[in-house]
Amino acid sequence: MHFLGGVVMTAADYARPVRCGGELPSSGIQTLDRSMLLVELVASAGENGMTAAELEASSGFSIAAVYRMTQALRTLGLLRQVRNRGPFLLGHQLIVWGNAAAQGHYIKRAAREALRELVECFDDSFFLFVPDGYQVLCLDIQDGSDPCRSYATGIGSRIRHGVGQASLAILSHLPPGEYEQILSRNLTALQRNQGISWPEIEQAVAMCRRLGITGGVEGRAPPEFTGVASPVLDPSGQSVAAISCSLRRSKMNDSHYRALCDGLWHQTARIQQRLYGDPEE
């Protein structure tokens, strides 16, 4: 038994077709699920790895299926063998991916103190987001006395680029080609679900590039909440994260808005210094 996408799965679940809404999933999705089970089984075996026969027994797959999938996983670098017919071990490609994922850990560690200081100063809810393909991912949340949630309901929440303040802050400092690709992919859903248009996003992005702060695009935003966000930039000026706040609209007046902007500017600069050192060095 193990977890995949938050659902408890067993080997038997992988060995038979899984129905979803009365339809069989594509063979590609089934193959991916089953291949990931083999990777997880090898990972659970530690440094000893698992032989093909052991994978057959643990997964419930046929030995032919095990051989087919392990050879594909070897080609991708996700599994390896020290010798032919020896046990399968985790592949070196996972180390490369792990190093990339670790960047998120470093950003979270660098931002934790900044989020806590913002909470102490303003007593609002503050969030750390990082880019994640066509979405942004919430890595951390620090709450004041009245926790506020709009689009991100918790750590691990993903939000489509173009929705909310943090995604706009990150989007505003992505390379032009990536920016256009993301918007082209997301625009239909943004218009349908949030009533957000491309010109509105471009106007907000231009303002964020100029000011280093954004209130996002209103669209059909949750009416009781508002907030602002500021991007965290690498030395080349590209966004690696954003910190944002969420608070009730009744609390947001001109003086609170100006103070929030100053606080976010100050803290993003501190995070950038922790990650990359002083700009002049």
C-alpha positions in Angstrom: 0.0 0.0 0.0 1.3 3.5 -0.8 0.1 7.0 -1.7 -0.2 8.4 -5.2 -1.7 11.9 -5.6 -3.1 11.7 -2.1 -5.0 8.5 -2.7 -4.1 5.2 -1.0 -3.2 2.7 -3.7 -2.3 -1.0 -3.6 -0.4 -3.1 -6.1 -3.7 -4.7 -7.1 -5.0 -1.2 -8.1 -2.2 -0.9 -10.6 -2.7 -4.3 -11.9 -6.2 -3.8 -13.1 -7.9 -1.0 -15.1 -9.0 1.9 -12.9 -12.3 3.5 -13.9 -12.8 7.2 -13.4 -16.2 8.7 -14.2 -17.1 5.6 -16.1 -14.2 5.9 -18.5 -11.0 4.0 -18.7 -7.9 6.2 -18.4 -5.5 6.3 -21.3 -2.9 3.5 -21.5 -0.2 6.3 -21.2 -1.5 7.3 -17.7 -1.7 3.6 -16.6 1.8 3.0 -17.8 3.0 6.1 -15.9 1.3 5.0 -12.7 2.7 1.5 -12.9 6.2 2.7 -13.7 6.1 5.1 -10.7 5.1 2.2 -8.5 8.2 0.3 -9.5 10.4 3.4 -8.8 8.7 3.7 -5.3 9.3 0.0 -4.6 13.0 0.3 -5.5 13.3 3.5 -3.4 11.7 1.7 -0.4 14.3 -1.1 -0.7 17.2 1.3 0.1 20.8 0.6 -1.0 20.0 -3.1 -1.6 17.6 -2.3 -4.4 15.2 -4.9 -5.8 15.5 -7.6 -8.5 13.1 -8.1 -11.3 11.7 -11.1 -9.5 11.2 -9.1 -6.3 9.5 -6.3 -8.2 7.2 -8.9 -9.8 6.2 -10.3 -6.4 5.7 -6.9 -4.8 3.9 -5.2 -7.6 1.6 -8.0 -8.9 2.7 -7.3 -12.4 3.8 -10.0 -14.8 7.5 -10.5 -15.2 7.3 -9.4 -18.8 5.7 -6.1 -17.8 8.4 -5.6 -15.1 11.2 -6.2 -17.7 9.5 -3.8 -20.2 9.0 -1.0 -17.7 12.4 -1.3 -15.9 14.2 -1.1 -19.2 12.3 2.0 -20.1 13.1 3.5 -16.7 16.7 2.6 -17.2 16.8 4.4 -20.5 15.3 7.5 -18.8 17.9 7.4 -16.0 15.3 6.7 -13.3 16.6 3.2 -12.5 20.0 1.7 -12.9 21.8 -1.7 -12.5 25.4 -2.1 -11.3 25.5 -5.4 -13.2 23.3 -7.3 -15.6 20.5 -9.2 -13.8 21.5 -7.5 -10.6 19.1 -5.5 -8.4 17.6 -2.3 -9.7 18.7 0.9 -7.9 17.5 4.5 -8.2 18.9 6.2 -11.2 21.2 9.3 -11.2 18.6 11.4 -13.1 16.7 11.5 -9.8 19.7 13.2 -8.2 19.6 15.9 -10.9 15.9 16.4 -10.2 16.4 16.4 -6.5 19.0 19.2 -6.7 16.5 21.2 -8.7 13.8 20.6 -6.1 16.2 21.5 -3.3 16.2 25.1 -4.6 12.7 25.4 -3.3 13.9 24.3 0.1 16.6 27.0 0.1 14.1 29.6 -0.9 11.7 28.5 1.8 14.4 28.6 4.4 15.6 32.1 3.2 12.0 33.4 3.3 10.7 32.0 6.6 12.1 34.8 8.8 10.8 37.4 6.4 7.3 36.0 6.5 7.3 35.9 10.3 8.5 39.5 10.6 5.8 40.6 8.2 3.2 38.8 10.4 4.5 40.5 13.5 4.4 43.9 11.8 1.0 43.7 10.1 -0.9 40.7 11.6 -2.0 39.6 8.2 -1.5 36.3 6.4 1.7 36.0 4.3 2.5 33.4 1.6 5.6 32.2 -0.3 5.0 31.0 -3.8 7.4 29.6 -6.5 6.8 29.0 -10.2 5.6 25.5 -11.1 5.1 25.2 -14.9 1.8 26.8 -15.8 1.0 27.3 -12.1 2.5 28.7 -8.9 3.0 26.5 -5.9 2.5 27.7 -2.3 5.6 26.7 -0.2 4.9 28.4 3.1 2.2 30.3 5.0 2.5 32.4 8.1 -0.7 33.7 9.7 -1.7 36.6 11.8 -4.5 36.6 14.4 -7.2 36.4 11.6 -6.0 33.8 9.0 -7.2 34.7 5.5 -7.4 32.4 2.5 -8.5 33.3 -1.0 -7.0 31.0 -3.7 -4.3 29.2 -1.7 -6.0 27.1 0.9 -2.8 25.7 2.3 0.9 24.8 1.8 1.1 22.7 -1.4 -1.8 24.6 -3.1 -1.3 25.3 -6.8 -2.8 28.3 -8.5 -2.9 29.0 -12.3 -0.6 31.7 -13.5 -2.7 34.9 -13.9 -4.8 34.3 -10.8 -4.0 36.2 -7.6 -1.2 38.6 -6.7 1.7 36.1 -6.3 1.2 34.6 -9.8 1.2 38.0 -11.4 4.4 39.0 -9.4 6.2 35.9 -10.7 4.7 36.1 -14.2 5.9 39.7 -14.5 9.6 38.7 -14.4 9.7 35.5 -16.4 11.6 35.4 -19.8 9.3 36.8 -22.6 9.0 33.5 -24.4 8.0 31.6 -21.2 5.6 34.5 -20.2 3.8 34.3 -23.6 3.6 30.5 -23.6 2.1 30.4 -20.1 -0.5 33.1 -20.9 -1.4 31.4 -24.2 -2.0 28.1 -22.4 -3.9 29.6 -19.5 -5.9 32.4 -21.1 -9.1 30.4 -22.0 -9.4 29.2 -18.4 -8.7 32.6 -17.0 -11.4 34.2 -19.1 -13.9 31.4 -18.4 -13.3 31.0 -14.6 -12.1 34.4 -13.4 -13.2 36.8 -16.2 -9.6 37.9 -16.7 -8.4 39.1 -20.1 -5.0 39.3 -21.7 -4.9 43.1 -21.8 -5.8 43.2 -18.0 -2.9 40.9 -17.3 -0.4 42.8 -19.5 -1.4 46.1 -17.7 -0.9 44.5 -14.3 2.4 42.9 -15.4 3.7 46.2 -16.8 2.9 48.0 -13.5 4.6 45.2 -11.5 7.7 45.5 -13.7 7.8 49.2 -13.0 6.9 49.2 -9.3 8.0 45.8 -8.0 4.6 45.3 -6.4 1.2 44.1 -7.7 -2.3 43.8 -6.5 -3.0 41.3 -9.3 -6.1 41.4 -11.5 -9.4 41.6 -9.9 -11.5 39.5 -12.2 -14.0 37.6 -10.2 -11.8 37.6 -7.1 -13.2 36.5 -3.7 -15.0 39.7 -2.7 -14.0 39.6 1.0 -10.2 39.4 0.4 -7.5 41.5 -1.1 -3.7 41.7 -1.0 -0.4 42.6 -2.7 2.7 40.7 -3.7 6.3 41.3 -4.7 8.6 39.1 -6.7 11.9 37.6 -5.5 14.4 37.9 -8.3 17.7 36.2 -9.1 20.8 38.1 -10.2 19.6 38.1 -13.9 16.3 39.7 -12.9 14.1 36.7 -13.3 11.6 35.7 -10.7 12.3 32.6 -8.6 9.5 33.3 -6.0 7.0 35.8 -4.7 5.8 36.8 -1.3 2.2 37.9 -0.9 -0.3 38.8 1.7 -4.0 38.2 2.1 -6.3 40.3 4.3 -9.9 41.3 4.5 -10.9 44.3 2.3 -12.2 46.1 5.3 -8.7 46.3 6.7 -7.1 47.7 3.5 -6.9 51.5 3.6 -4.3 53.8 2.0 -1.9 53.8 4.9 -2.0 50.0 5.4 -1.5 49.5 1.6 1.6 51.8 1.6 3.0 50.1 4.6 2.5 46.7 3.1 4.2 47.7 -0.1 7.2 49.1 1.9 7.3 45.9 4.0 7.2 43.6 1.0 9.9 45.5 -0.9 12.2 45.4 2.1 11.7 41.7 2.8 12.1 40.6 -0.8 15.4 42.5 -0.9 16.5 40.6 2.2 15.5 37.3 0.7 17.4 38.0 -2.4 20.4 39.0 -0.3 20.3 35.7 1.6 20.0 33.7 -1.6 22.5 35.5 -3.8 24.5 37.9 -1.7 24.8 41.7 -2.2 24.1 42.9 -5.8 27.4 44.8 -6.0 29.5 41.8 -5.0 
